[in-house]
Amino acid sequence: MAIDPVCKMEVNEDGAAGKSEHGGTTYYFCSAACKKAFDEDPGRYAR
Ligand SMILES: [Zn+2]
């Protein structure tokens, strides 16, 4: 399982609604809305 960096929910990598790469790390999202929020401001959520 991965942690959705936006809402902190656990996300199954295979069933993720979306994913984004930032700084060499792949992040998985529970919904398109979370992915959109991350893509708009990755630095706010990524560490
Ligand atoms: Zn989410």
mmCIF file of the protein (N, C-alpha, C, O) and its ligand, coordinates in Angstrom:
data_MODEL
# 
_entry.id   MODEL 
# 
loop_
_entity.id 
_entity.type 
_entity.pdbx_number_of_molecules 
1 polymer     1 
2 non-polymer 1 
# 
_entity_poly.entity_id                      1 
_entity_poly.type                           'polypeptide(L)' 
_entity_poly.nstd_linkage                   no 
_entity_poly.nstd_monomer                   no 
_entity_poly.pdbx_seq_one_letter_code       MAIDPVCKMEVNEDGAAGKSEHGGTTYYFCSAACKKAFDEDPGRYAR 
_entity_poly.pdbx_seq_one_letter_code_can   MAIDPVCKMEVNEDGAAGKSEHGGTTYYFCSAACKKAFDEDPGRYAR 
_entity_poly.pdbx_strand_id                 A 
# 
loop_
_entity_poly_seq.entity_id 
_entity_poly_seq.num 
_entity_poly_seq.mon_id 
_entity_poly_seq.hetero 
1 1  MET n 
1 2  ALA n 
1 3  ILE n 
1 4  ASP n 
1 5  PRO n 
1 6  VAL n 
1 7  CYS n 
1 8  LYS n 
1 9  MET n 
1 10 GLU n 
1 11 VAL n 
1 12 ASN n 
1 13 GLU n 
1 14 ASP n 
1 15 GLY n 
1 16 ALA n 
1 17 ALA n 
1 18 GLY n 
1 19 LYS n 
1 20 SER n 
1 21 GLU n 
1 22 HIS n 
1 23 GLY n 
1 24 GLY n 
1 25 THR n 
1 26 THR n 
1 27 TYR n 
1 28 TYR n 
1 29 PHE n 
1 30 CYS n 
1 31 SER n 
1 32 ALA n 
1 33 ALA n 
1 34 CYS n 
1 35 LYS n 
1 36 LYS n 
1 37 ALA n 
1 38 PHE n 
1 39 ASP n 
1 40 GLU n 
1 41 ASP n 
1 42 PRO n 
1 43 GLY n 
1 44 ARG n 
1 45 TYR n 
1 46 ALA n 
1 47 ARG n 
# 
loop_
_struct_asym.id 
_struct_asym.entity_id 
A 1 
B 2 
# 
loop_
_chem_comp.id 
_chem_comp.type 
_chem_comp.mon_nstd_flag 
ALA 'L-peptide linking' y 
ARG 'L-peptide linking' y 
ASN 'L-peptide linking' y 
ASP 'L-peptide linking' y 
CYS 'L-peptide linking' y 
GLU 'L-peptide linking' y 
GLY 'peptide linking'   y 
HIS 'L-peptide linking' y 
ILE 'L-peptide linking' y 
LYS 'L-peptide linking' y 
MET 'L-peptide linking' y 
PHE 'L-peptide linking' y 
PRO 'L-peptide linking' y 
SER 'L-peptide linking' y 
THR 'L-peptide linking' y 
TYR 'L-peptide linking' y 
VAL 'L-peptide linking' y 
ZN  non-polymer         . 
# 
_pdbx_entity_nonpoly.entity_id   2 
_pdbx_entity_nonpoly.name        ? 
_pdbx_entity_nonpoly.comp_id     ZN 
# 
_pdbx_nonpoly_scheme.asym_id         B 
_pdbx_nonpoly_scheme.entity_id       2 
_pdbx_nonpoly_scheme.mon_id          ZN 
_pdbx_nonpoly_scheme.ndb_seq_num     1 
_pdbx_nonpoly_scheme.pdb_seq_num     101 
_pdbx_nonpoly_scheme.auth_seq_num    101 
_pdbx_nonpoly_scheme.pdb_mon_id      ZN 
_pdbx_nonpoly_scheme.auth_mon_id     ZN 
_pdbx_nonpoly_scheme.pdb_strand_id   A 
_pdbx_nonpoly_scheme.pdb_ins_code    . 
# 
loop_
_atom_site.group_PDB 
_atom_site.id 
_atom_site.type_symbol 
_atom_site.label_atom_id 
_atom_site.label_alt_id 
_atom_site.label_comp_id 
_atom_site.label_asym_id 
_atom_site.label_entity_id 
_atom_site.label_seq_id 
_atom_site.pdbx_PDB_ins_code 
_atom_site.Cartn_x 
_atom_site.Cartn_y 
_atom_site.Cartn_z 
_atom_site.occupancy 
_atom_site.B_iso_or_equiv 
_atom_site.pdbx_formal_charge 
_atom_site.auth_seq_id 
_atom_site.auth_comp_id 
_atom_site.auth_asym_id 
_atom_site.auth_atom_id 
_atom_site.pdbx_PDB_model_num 
ATOM   1   N  N  . MET A 1 1  ? 0.831  -1.196 0.000   1.00 0.00 ? 1   MET A N  1 
ATOM   2   C  CA . MET A 1 1  ? 0.000  0.000  0.000   1.00 0.00 ? 1   MET A CA 1 
ATOM   3   C  C  . MET A 1 1  ? 0.871  1.253  0.000   1.00 0.00 ? 1   MET A C  1 
ATOM   4   O  O  . MET A 1 1  ? 1.975  1.272  0.544   1.00 0.00 ? 1   MET A O  1 
ATOM   5   N  N  . ALA A 1 2  ? 0.341  2.285  -0.622  1.00 0.00 ? 2   ALA A N  1 
ATOM   6   C  CA . ALA A 1 2  ? 1.001  3.584  -0.623  1.00 0.00 ? 2   ALA A CA 1 
ATOM   7   C  C  . ALA A 1 2  ? 0.090  4.558  0.110   1.00 0.00 ? 2   ALA A C  1 
ATOM   8   O  O  . ALA A 1 2  ? -1.100 4.299  0.290   1.00 0.00 ? 2   ALA A O  1 
ATOM   9   N  N  . ILE A 1 3  ? 0.658  5.673  0.529   1.00 0.00 ? 3   ILE A N  1 
ATOM   10  C  CA . ILE A 1 3  ? -0.140 6.699  1.195   1.00 0.00 ? 3   ILE A CA 1 
ATOM   11  C  C  . ILE A 1 3  ? -0.391 7.852  0.218   1.00 0.00 ? 3   ILE A C  1 
ATOM   12  O  O  . ILE A 1 3  ? 0.539  8.432  -0.341  1.00 0.00 ? 3   ILE A O  1 
ATOM   13  N  N  . ASP A 1 4  ? -1.646 8.155  0.038   1.00 0.00 ? 4   ASP A N  1 
ATOM   14  C  CA . ASP A 1 4  ? -2.020 9.331  -0.750  1.00 0.00 ? 4   ASP A CA 1 
ATOM   15  C  C  . ASP A 1 4  ? -1.493 10.558 0.005   1.00 0.00 ? 4   ASP A C  1 
ATOM   16  O  O  . ASP A 1 4  ? -1.923 10.815 1.129   1.00 0.00 ? 4   ASP A O  1 
ATOM   17  N  N  . PRO A 1 5  ? -0.554 11.328 -0.605  1.00 0.00 ? 5   PRO A N  1 
ATOM   18  C  CA . PRO A 1 5  ? 0.063  12.440 0.130   1.00 0.00 ? 5   PRO A CA 1 
ATOM   19  C  C  . PRO A 1 5  ? -0.890 13.604 0.386   1.00 0.00 ? 5   PRO A C  1 
ATOM   20  O  O  . PRO A 1 5  ? -0.606 14.463 1.221   1.00 0.00 ? 5   PRO A O  1 
ATOM   21  N  N  . VAL A 1 6  ? -1.996 13.638 -0.310  1.00 0.00 ? 6   VAL A N  1 
ATOM   22  C  CA . VAL A 1 6  ? -2.933 14.753 -0.147  1.00 0.00 ? 6   VAL A CA 1 
ATOM   23  C  C  . VAL A 1 6  ? -3.874 14.512 1.024   1.00 0.00 ? 6   VAL A C  1 
ATOM   24  O  O  . VAL A 1 6  ? -4.014 15.370 1.895   1.00 0.00 ? 6   VAL A O  1 
ATOM   25  N  N  . CYS A 1 7  ? -4.523 13.345 1.051   1.00 0.00 ? 7   CYS A N  1 
ATOM   26  C  CA . CYS A 1 7  ? -5.512 13.088 2.103   1.00 0.00 ? 7   CYS A CA 1 
ATOM   27  C  C  . CYS A 1 7  ? -5.026 12.064 3.111   1.00 0.00 ? 7   CYS A C  1 
ATOM   28  O  O  . CYS A 1 7  ? -5.730 11.767 4.077   1.00 0.00 ? 7   CYS A O  1 
ATOM   29  N  N  . LYS A 1 8  ? -3.813 11.510 2.902   1.00 0.00 ? 8   LYS A N  1 
ATOM   30  C  CA . LYS A 1 8  ? -3.185 10.550 3.817   1.00 0.00 ? 8   LYS A CA 1 
ATOM   31  C  C  . LYS A 1 8  ? -3.903 9.207  3.886   1.00 0.00 ? 8   LYS A C  1 
ATOM   32  O  O  . LYS A 1 8  ? -3.684 8.425  4.812   1.00 0.00 ? 8   LYS A O  1 
ATOM   33  N  N  . MET A 1 9  ? -4.749 8.947  2.917   1.00 0.00 ? 9   MET A N  1 
ATOM   34  C  CA . MET A 1 9  ? -5.443 7.675  2.877   1.00 0.00 ? 9   MET A CA 1 
ATOM   35  C  C  . MET A 1 9  ? -4.535 6.609  2.279   1.00 0.00 ? 9   MET A C  1 
ATOM   36  O  O  . MET A 1 9  ? -3.660 6.913  1.467   1.00 0.00 ? 9   MET A O  1 
ATOM   37  N  N  . GLU A 1 10 ? -4.745 5.359  2.684   1.00 0.00 ? 10  GLU A N  1 
ATOM   38  C  CA . GLU A 1 10 ? -3.979 4.271  2.081   1.00 0.00 ? 10  GLU A CA 1 
ATOM   39  C  C  . GLU A 1 10 ? -4.545 3.974  0.697   1.00 0.00 ? 10  GLU A C  1 
ATOM   40  O  O  . GLU A 1 10 ? -5.759 3.901  0.508   1.00 0.00 ? 10  GLU A O  1 
ATOM   41  N  N  . VAL A 1 11 ? -3.647 3.805  -0.262  1.00 0.00 ? 11  VAL A N  1 
ATOM   42  C  CA . VAL A 1 11 ? -4.060 3.553  -1.643  1.00 0.00 ? 11  VAL A CA 1 
ATOM   43  C  C  . VAL A 1 11 ? -3.319 2.322  -2.154  1.00 0.00 ? 11  VAL A C  1 
ATOM   44  O  O  . VAL A 1 11 ? -2.108 2.191  -1.978  1.00 0.00 ? 11  VAL A O  1 
ATOM   45  N  N  . ASN A 1 12 ? -4.061 1.434  -2.783  1.00 0.00 ? 12  ASN A N  1 
ATOM   46  C  CA . ASN A 1 12 ? -3.445 0.281  -3.416  1.00 0.00 ? 12  ASN A CA 1 
ATOM   47  C  C  . ASN A 1 12 ? -2.831 0.739  -4.739  1.00 0.00 ? 12  ASN A C  1 
ATOM   48  O  O  . ASN A 1 12 ? -3.528 1.311  -5.576  1.00 0.00 ? 12  ASN A O  1 
ATOM   49  N  N  . GLU A 1 13 ? -1.555 0.496  -4.931  1.00 0.00 ? 13  GLU A N  1 
ATOM   50  C  CA . GLU A 1 13 ? -0.871 0.966  -6.136  1.00 0.00 ? 13  GLU A CA 1 
ATOM   51  C  C  . GLU A 1 13 ? -1.579 0.488  -7.411  1.00 0.00 ? 13  GLU A C  1 
ATOM   52  O  O  . GLU A 1 13 ? -1.657 1.222  -8.397  1.00 0.00 ? 13  GLU A O  1 
ATOM   53  N  N  . ASP A 1 14 ? -2.087 -0.735 -7.382  1.00 0.00 ? 14  ASP A N  1 
ATOM   54  C  CA . ASP A 1 14 ? -2.725 -1.290 -8.578  1.00 0.00 ? 14  ASP A CA 1 
ATOM   55  C  C  . ASP A 1 14 ? -4.101 -0.681 -8.834  1.00 0.00 ? 14  ASP A C  1 
ATOM   56  O  O  . ASP A 1 14 ? -4.579 -0.671 -9.968  1.00 0.00 ? 14  ASP A O  1 
ATOM   57  N  N  . GLY A 1 15 ? -4.732 -0.178 -7.783  1.00 0.00 ? 15  GLY A N  1 
ATOM   58  C  CA . GLY A 1 15 ? -6.075 0.352  -7.947  1.00 0.00 ? 15  GLY A CA 1 
ATOM   59  C  C  . GLY A 1 15 ? -6.145 1.856  -7.805  1.00 0.00 ? 15  GLY A C  1 
ATOM   60  O  O  . GLY A 1 15 ? -7.232 2.421  -7.695  1.00 0.00 ? 15  GLY A O  1 
ATOM   61  N  N  . ALA A 1 16 ? -4.993 2.511  -7.806  1.00 0.00 ? 16  ALA A N  1 
ATOM   62  C  CA . ALA A 1 16 ? -4.967 3.961  -7.607  1.00 0.00 ? 16  ALA A CA 1 
ATOM   63  C  C  . ALA A 1 16 ? -5.704 4.691  -8.720  1.00 0.00 ? 16  ALA A C  1 
ATOM   64  O  O  . ALA A 1 16 ? -5.665 4.279  -9.880  1.00 0.00 ? 16  ALA A O  1 
ATOM   65  N  N  . ALA A 1 17 ? -6.377 5.781  -8.354  1.00 0.00 ? 17  ALA A N  1 
ATOM   66  C  CA . ALA A 1 17 ? -7.119 6.576  -9.335  1.00 0.00 ? 17  ALA A CA 1 
ATOM   67  C  C  . ALA A 1 17 ? -6.161 7.405  -10.173 1.00 0.00 ? 17  ALA A C  1 
ATOM   68  O  O  . ALA A 1 17 ? -6.506 7.858  -11.265 1.00 0.00 ? 17  ALA A O  1 
ATOM   69  N  N  . GLY A 1 18 ? -4.956 7.600  -9.654  1.00 0.00 ? 18  GLY A N  1 
ATOM   70  C  CA . GLY A 1 18 ? -3.980 8.372  -10.400 1.00 0.00 ? 18  GLY A CA 1 
ATOM   71  C  C  . GLY A 1 18 ? -2.632 8.286  -9.734  1.00 0.00 ? 18  GLY A C  1 
ATOM   72  O  O  . GLY A 1 18 ? -2.535 7.911  -8.566  1.00 0.00 ? 18  GLY A O  1 
ATOM   73  N  N  . LYS A 1 19 ? -1.591 8.630  -10.462 1.00 0.00 ? 19  LYS A N  1 
ATOM   74  C  CA . LYS A 1 19 ? -0.268 8.690  -9.860  1.00 0.00 ? 19  LYS A CA 1 
ATOM   75  C  C  . LYS A 1 19 ? 0.537  9.794  -10.509 1.00 0.00 ? 19  LYS A C  1 
ATOM   76  O  O  . LYS A 1 19 ? 0.306  10.161 -11.661 1.00 0.00 ? 19  LYS A O  1 
ATOM   77  N  N  . SER A 1 20 ? 1.483  10.316 -9.753  1.00 0.00 ? 20  SER A N  1 
ATOM   78  C  CA . SER A 1 20 ? 2.349  11.372 -10.256 1.00 0.00 ? 20  SER A CA 1 
ATOM   79  C  C  . SER A 1 20 ? 3.754  11.120 -9.749  1.00 0.00 ? 20  SER A C  1 
ATOM   80  O  O  . SER A 1 20 ? 3.954  10.556 -8.673  1.00 0.00 ? 20  SER A O  1 
ATOM   81  N  N  . GLU A 1 21 ? 4.720  11.548 -10.541 1.00 0.00 ? 21  GLU A N  1 
ATOM   82  C  CA . GLU A 1 21 ? 6.100  11.419 -10.106 1.00 0.00 ? 21  GLU A CA 1 
ATOM   83  C  C  . GLU A 1 21 ? 6.619  12.799 -9.755  1.00 0.00 ? 21  GLU A C  1 
ATOM   84  O  O  . GLU A 1 21 ? 6.384  13.778 -10.464 1.00 0.00 ? 21  GLU A O  1 
ATOM   85  N  N  . HIS A 1 22 ? 7.333  12.847 -8.635  1.00 0.00 ? 22  HIS A N  1 
ATOM   86  C  CA . HIS A 1 22 ? 7.886  14.132 -8.202  1.00 0.00 ? 22  HIS A CA 1 
ATOM   87  C  C  . HIS A 1 22 ? 9.180  13.853 -7.471  1.00 0.00 ? 22  HIS A C  1 
ATOM   88  O  O  . HIS A 1 22 ? 9.206  13.078 -6.515  1.00 0.00 ? 22  HIS A O  1 
ATOM   89  N  N  . GLY A 1 23 ? 10.260 14.487 -7.922  1.00 0.00 ? 23  GLY A N  1 
ATOM   90  C  CA . GLY A 1 23 ? 11.551 14.306 -7.269  1.00 0.00 ? 23  GLY A CA 1 
ATOM   91  C  C  . GLY A 1 23 ? 12.012 12.867 -7.242  1.00 0.00 ? 23  GLY A C  1 
ATOM   92  O  O  . GLY A 1 23 ? 12.688 12.446 -6.303  1.00 0.00 ? 23  GLY A O  1 
ATOM   93  N  N  . GLY A 1 24 ? 11.649 12.096 -8.280  1.00 0.00 ? 24  GLY A N  1 
ATOM   94  C  CA . GLY A 1 24 ? 12.092 10.719 -8.370  1.00 0.00 ? 24  GLY A CA 1 
ATOM   95  C  C  . GLY A 1 24 ? 11.245 9.735  -7.593  1.00 0.00 ? 24  GLY A C  1 
ATOM   96  O  O  . GLY A 1 24 ? 11.538 8.540  -7.576  1.00 0.00 ? 24  GLY A O  1 
ATOM   97  N  N  . THR A 1 25 ? 10.200 10.222 -6.950  1.00 0.00 ? 25  THR A N  1 
ATOM   98  C  CA . THR A 1 25 ? 9.303  9.352  -6.195  1.00 0.00 ? 25  THR A CA 1 
ATOM   99  C  C  . THR A 1 25 ? 7.939  9.324  -6.870  1.00 0.00 ? 25  THR A C  1 
ATOM   100 O  O  . THR A 1 25 ? 7.459  10.347 -7.358  1.00 0.00 ? 25  THR A O  1 
ATOM   101 N  N  . THR A 1 26 ? 7.322  8.156  -6.896  1.00 0.00 ? 26  THR A N  1 
ATOM   102 C  CA . THR A 1 26 ? 5.984  8.054  -7.465  1.00 0.00 ? 26  THR A CA 1 
ATOM   103 C  C  . THR A 1 26 ? 4.961  8.105  -6.343  1.00 0.00 ? 26  THR A C  1 
ATOM   104 O  O  . THR A 1 26 ? 5.068  7.373  -5.360  1.00 0.00 ? 26  THR A O  1 
ATOM   105 N  N  . TYR A 1 27 ? 3.980  8.964  -6.494  1.00 0.00 ? 27  TYR A N  1 
ATOM   106 C  CA . TYR A 1 27 ? 2.917  9.118  -5.505  1.00 0.00 ? 27  TYR A CA 1 
ATOM   107 C  C  . TYR A 1 27 ? 1.609  8.608  -6.096  1.00 0.00 ? 27  TYR A C  1 
ATOM   108 O  O  . TYR A 1 27 ? 1.326  8.798  -7.278  1.00 0.00 ? 27  TYR A O  1 
ATOM   109 N  N  . TYR A 1 28 ? 0.823  7.959  -5.249  1.00 0.00 ? 28  TYR A N  1 
ATOM   110 C  CA . TYR A 1 28 ? -0.449 7.390  -5.704  1.00 0.00 ? 28  TYR A CA 1 
ATOM   111 C  C  . TYR A 1 28 ? -1.601 8.114  -5.026  1.00 0.00 ? 28  TYR A C  1 
ATOM   112 O  O  . TYR A 1 28 ? -1.483 8.583  -3.893  1.00 0.00 ? 28  TYR A O  1 
ATOM   113 N  N  . PHE A 1 29 ? -2.722 8.196  -5.746  1.00 0.00 ? 29  PHE A N  1 
ATOM   114 C  CA . PHE A 1 29 ? -3.856 8.975  -5.250  1.00 0.00 ? 29  PHE A CA 1 
ATOM   115 C  C  . PHE A 1 29 ? -5.144 8.167  -5.247  1.00 0.00 ? 29  PHE A C  1 
ATOM   116 O  O  . PHE A 1 29 ? -5.350 7.285  -6.081  1.00 0.00 ? 29  PHE A O  1 
ATOM   117 N  N  . CYS A 1 30 ? -6.016 8.494  -4.277  1.00 0.00 ? 30  CYS A N  1 
ATOM   118 C  CA . CYS A 1 30 ? -7.292 7.786  -4.147  1.00 0.00 ? 30  CYS A CA 1 
ATOM   119 C  C  . CYS A 1 30 ? -8.297 8.298  -5.151  1.00 0.00 ? 30  CYS A C  1 
ATOM   120 O  O  . CYS A 1 30 ? -9.248 7.597  -5.497  1.00 0.00 ? 30  CYS A O  1 
ATOM   121 N  N  . SER A 1 31 ? -8.094 9.523  -5.627  1.00 0.00 ? 31  SER A N  1 
ATOM   122 C  CA . SER A 1 31 ? -9.065 10.114 -6.543  1.00 0.00 ? 31  SER A CA 1 
ATOM   123 C  C  . SER A 1 31 ? -8.381 11.092 -7.479  1.00 0.00 ? 31  SER A C  1 
ATOM   124 O  O  . SER A 1 31 ? -7.260 11.535 -7.231  1.00 0.00 ? 31  SER A O  1 
ATOM   125 N  N  . ALA A 1 32 ? -9.081 11.421 -8.563  1.00 0.00 ? 32  ALA A N  1 
ATOM   126 C  CA . ALA A 1 32 ? -8.541 12.389 -9.518  1.00 0.00 ? 32  ALA A CA 1 
ATOM   127 C  C  . ALA A 1 32 ? -8.387 13.755 -8.854  1.00 0.00 ? 32  ALA A C  1 
ATOM   128 O  O  . ALA A 1 32 ? -7.496 14.528 -9.207  1.00 0.00 ? 32  ALA A O  1 
ATOM   129 N  N  . ALA A 1 33 ? -9.266 14.048 -7.887  1.00 0.00 ? 33  ALA A N  1 
ATOM   130 C  CA . ALA A 1 33 ? -9.196 15.346 -7.210  1.00 0.00 ? 33  ALA A CA 1 
ATOM   131 C  C  . ALA A 1 33 ? -7.902 15.467 -6.407  1.00 0.00 ? 33  ALA A C  1 
ATOM   132 O  O  . ALA A 1 33 ? -7.281 16.530 -6.382  1.00 0.00 ? 33  ALA A O  1 
ATOM   133 N  N  . CYS A 1 34 ? -7.494 14.372 -5.748  1.00 0.00 ? 34  CYS A N  1 
ATOM   134 C  CA . CYS A 1 34 ? -6.249 14.405 -4.978  1.00 0.00 ? 34  CYS A CA 1 
ATOM   135 C  C  . CYS A 1 34 ? -5.047 14.547 -5.908  1.00 0.00 ? 34  CYS A C  1 
ATOM   136 O  O  . CYS A 1 34 ? -4.108 15.284 -5.610  1.00 0.00 ? 34  CYS A O  1 
ATOM   137 N  N  . LYS A 1 35 ? -5.081 13.845 -7.026  1.00 0.00 ? 35  LYS A N  1 
ATOM   138 C  CA . LYS A 1 35 ? -3.980 13.965 -7.977  1.00 0.00 ? 35  LYS A CA 1 
ATOM   139 C  C  . LYS A 1 35 ? -3.885 15.394 -8.506  1.00 0.00 ? 35  LYS A C  1 
ATOM   140 O  O  . LYS A 1 35 ? -2.791 15.939 -8.649  1.00 0.00 ? 35  LYS A O  1 
ATOM   141 N  N  . LYS A 1 36 ? -5.036 15.991 -8.792  1.00 0.00 ? 36  LYS A N  1 
ATOM   142 C  CA . LYS A 1 36 ? -5.067 17.359 -9.308  1.00 0.00 ? 36  LYS A CA 1 
ATOM   143 C  C  . LYS A 1 36 ? -4.479 18.325 -8.274  1.00 0.00 ? 36  LYS A C  1 
ATOM   144 O  O  . LYS A 1 36 ? -3.688 19.203 -8.620  1.00 0.00 ? 36  LYS A O  1 
ATOM   145 N  N  . ALA A 1 37 ? -4.862 18.163 -7.018  1.00 0.00 ? 37  ALA A N  1 
ATOM   146 C  CA . ALA A 1 37 ? -4.353 19.035 -5.959  1.00 0.00 ? 37  ALA A CA 1 
ATOM   147 C  C  . ALA A 1 37 ? -2.835 18.898 -5.852  1.00 0.00 ? 37  ALA A C  1 
ATOM   148 O  O  . ALA A 1 37 ? -2.120 19.885 -5.677  1.00 0.00 ? 37  ALA A O  1 
ATOM   149 N  N  . PHE A 1 38 ? -2.355 17.655 -5.960  1.00 0.00 ? 38  PHE A N  1 
ATOM   150 C  CA . PHE A 1 38 ? -0.916 17.424 -5.878  1.00 0.00 ? 38  PHE A CA 1 
ATOM   151 C  C  . PHE A 1 38 ? -0.191 18.045 -7.072  1.00 0.00 ? 38  PHE A C  1 
ATOM   152 O  O  . PHE A 1 38 ? 0.825  18.720 -6.913  1.00 0.00 ? 38  PHE A O  1 
ATOM   153 N  N  . ASP A 1 39 ? -0.726 17.808 -8.262  1.00 0.00 ? 39  ASP A N  1 
ATOM   154 C  CA . ASP A 1 39 ? -0.074 18.320 -9.471  1.00 0.00 ? 39  ASP A CA 1 
ATOM   155 C  C  . ASP A 1 39 ? -0.008 19.846 -9.489  1.00 0.00 ? 39  ASP A C  1 
ATOM   156 O  O  . ASP A 1 39 ? 0.911  20.424 -10.068 1.00 0.00 ? 39  ASP A O  1 
ATOM   157 N  N  . GLU A 1 40 ? -0.968 20.485 -8.864  1.00 0.00 ? 40  GLU A N  1 
ATOM   158 C  CA . GLU A 1 40 ? -0.983 21.949 -8.851  1.00 0.00 ? 40  GLU A CA 1 
ATOM   159 C  C  . GLU A 1 40 ? 0.069  22.521 -7.899  1.00 0.00 ? 40  GLU A C  1 
ATOM   160 O  O  . GLU A 1 40 ? 0.558  23.634 -8.095  1.00 0.00 ? 40  GLU A O  1 
ATOM   161 N  N  . ASP A 1 41 ? 0.409  21.746 -6.865  1.00 0.00 ? 41  ASP A N  1 
ATOM   162 C  CA . ASP A 1 41 ? 1.382  22.241 -5.888  1.00 0.00 ? 41  ASP A CA 1 
ATOM   163 C  C  . ASP A 1 41 ? 2.122  21.083 -5.217  1.00 0.00 ? 41  ASP A C  1 
ATOM   164 O  O  . ASP A 1 41 ? 1.957  20.847 -4.020  1.00 0.00 ? 41  ASP A O  1 
ATOM   165 N  N  . PRO A 1 42 ? 2.941  20.358 -5.995  1.00 0.00 ? 42  PRO A N  1 
ATOM   166 C  CA . PRO A 1 42 ? 3.609  19.164 -5.482  1.00 0.00 ? 42  PRO A CA 1 
ATOM   167 C  C  . PRO A 1 42 ? 4.474  19.430 -4.246  1.00 0.00 ? 42  PRO A C  1 
ATOM   168 O  O  . PRO A 1 42 ? 4.555  18.607 -3.334  1.00 0.00 ? 42  PRO A O  1 
ATOM   169 N  N  . GLY A 1 43 ? 5.115  20.596 -4.241  1.00 0.00 ? 43  GLY A N  1 
ATOM   170 C  CA . GLY A 1 43 ? 6.017  20.898 -3.141  1.00 0.00 ? 43  GLY A CA 1 
ATOM   171 C  C  . GLY A 1 43 ? 5.317  20.974 -1.783  1.00 0.00 ? 43  GLY A C  1 
ATOM   172 O  O  . GLY A 1 43 ? 5.945  20.829 -0.734  1.00 0.00 ? 43  GLY A O  1 
ATOM   173 N  N  . ARG A 1 44 ? 4.026  21.200 -1.825  1.00 0.00 ? 44  ARG A N  1 
ATOM   174 C  CA . ARG A 1 44 ? 3.253  21.332 -0.593  1.00 0.00 ? 44  ARG A CA 1 
ATOM   175 C  C  . ARG A 1 44 ? 2.999  19.960 0.054   1.00 0.00 ? 44  ARG A C  1 
ATOM   176 O  O  . ARG A 1 44 ? 2.882  19.841 1.274   1.00 0.00 ? 44  ARG A O  1 
ATOM   177 N  N  . TYR A 1 45 ? 2.917  18.927 -0.807  1.00 0.00 ? 45  TYR A N  1 
ATOM   178 C  CA . TYR A 1 45 ? 2.568  17.604 -0.300  1.00 0.00 ? 45  TYR A CA 1 
ATOM   179 C  C  . TYR A 1 45 ? 3.739  16.638 -0.260  1.00 0.00 ? 45  TYR A C  1 
ATOM   180 O  O  . TYR A 1 45 ? 3.809  15.777 0.617   1.00 0.00 ? 45  TYR A O  1 
ATOM   181 N  N  . ALA A 1 46 ? 4.659  16.778 -1.207  1.00 0.00 ? 46  ALA A N  1 
ATOM   182 C  CA . ALA A 1 46 ? 5.786  15.854 -1.275  1.00 0.00 ? 46  ALA A CA 1 
ATOM   183 C  C  . ALA A 1 46 ? 6.796  16.207 -0.201  1.00 0.00 ? 46  ALA A C  1 
ATOM   184 O  O  . ALA A 1 46 ? 6.873  17.349 0.251   1.00 0.00 ? 46  ALA A O  1 
ATOM   185 N  N  . ARG A 1 47 ? 7.577  15.202 0.203   1.00 0.00 ? 47  ARG A N  1 
ATOM   186 C  CA . ARG A 1 47 ? 8.666  15.514 1.110   1.00 0.00 ? 47  ARG A CA 1 
ATOM   187 C  C  . ARG A 1 47 ? 9.947  14.799 0.716   1.00 0.00 ? 47  ARG A C  1 
ATOM   188 O  O  . ARG A 1 47 ? 10.970 14.954 1.382   1.00 0.00 ? 47  ARG A O  1 
HETATM 189 ZN ZN . ZN  B 2 .  ? -6.856 11.170 -1.599  1.00 0.00 2 101 ZN  A ZN 1 
# 
